Amino acid sequence: MVTFYGKTFPSRLLIGSALYPSPAIMQAAIRASGASIVTVSLRREAAGGKSGDAFWNLIRELDVAVLPNTAGCRSVREAVTTAKLARELFGTAWIKLEVIADNDTLQPDVVGLVEAAAILIKDGFEVFPYCTEDLSVATRLVDAGCKVVMPWAAPIGSAKGITNRDALKLLRERLPDITLVVDAGLGAPSHAAQALELGYDAVLLNTAIAKAADPVAMANAFRLGVEAGRTAYEAGLMEARDFASPSTPVVGTPFWHAVS
Ligand SMILES: CC(=O)[C@@H](O)[C@H](O)COP(=O)(O)O
């Protein structure tokens, strides 16, 4: 179980709704992922537009919580306006806040992000900010009132996996009471497992599932990766060490001494 702004959900996998080969495959993949939260882009699927109503109906059929996002927003103003539209449309105070600094790298504009988060929180929003792994940025977001922080693993759509493990680990250590989600750049179920093994509460991903040769099978694989990572974290992973230690008993030593 994982908690976002006081609401509890069974799945630690949050999933995107873009880039699938067809609406039917999107629905099947989301179901196979076991995700209970789906993020949708307001800018991509304008409400009531050409594909808008049909798209929202597909999402509604899934019986999942919707996390609207401000993907594609390039300024504080644009992100705040999009968040307000999302609140009207979905009747939710949740917003996955993206303020993008650069179209090529999709690097978050962390200065604009903190500013937009503060504005939205004052207006009653529950903000899920997409940010870098920088501790000072995460701390500013928490100071602004974010109870969830979502650092990237790597640039959106890159599938590189966790590129700065030490920084993500530090965030987990320094923000023990914040719900932390690795968002973006995960390419394989093992990457998701690594995030959960670090003690992250959840992961959010889209491209690696939607662009897989078989999105439904990949969604299931990510579900298993998330479950494996969390189970390992709860089981208590041993720390890596720089020295050898025999795992087979030395003659004359009771076995339980050798492994203790
Ligand atoms: C769906 C969404 O919101 C993406 O912007 C998100 O950050 C996921 O990134 P990947 O597509 O790299 O998984």
The ligand as an SDF file (V2000), in Angstrom:
LIG
                    3D

 13 12  0  0  0  0  0  0  0  0999 V2000
    3.6640   10.1380  -18.7600 C   0  0  0  0  0  0  0  0  0  0  0  0
    4.4900   11.1750  -18.1950 C   0  0  0  0  0  0  0  0  0  0  0  0
    4.0500   11.9550  -17.4270 O   0  0  0  0  0  0  0  0  0  0  0  0
    5.9050   11.2430  -18.5750 C   0  0  0  0  0  0  0  0  0  0  0  0
    6.2260   12.5580  -18.7710 O   0  0  0  0  0  0  0  0  0  0  0  0
    6.6600   10.6130  -17.4710 C   0  0  0  0  0  0  0  0  0  0  0  0
    7.5590   11.4860  -16.9380 O   0  0  0  0  0  0  0  0  0  0  0  0
    7.1820    9.2740  -17.8080 C   0  0  0  0  0  0  0  0  0  0  0  0
    8.4400    9.2570  -18.4300 O   0  0  0  0  0  0  0  0  0  0  0  0
    8.8850    8.0020  -19.3320 P   0  0  0  0  0  0  0  0  0  0  0  0
    8.0470    8.1050  -20.5510 O   0  0  0  0  0  0  0  0  0  0  0  0
   10.3560    8.1900  -19.5690 O   0  0  0  0  0  0  0  0  0  0  0  0
    8.5830    6.7610  -18.5660 O   0  0  0  0  0  0  0  0  0  0  0  0
  1  2  1  0
  2  3  2  0
  2  4  1  0
  4  5  1  0
  4  6  1  0
  6  7  1  0
  6  8  1  0
  8  9  1  0
  9 10  1  0
 10 11  2  0
 10 12  1  0
 10 13  1  0
M  END
$$$$
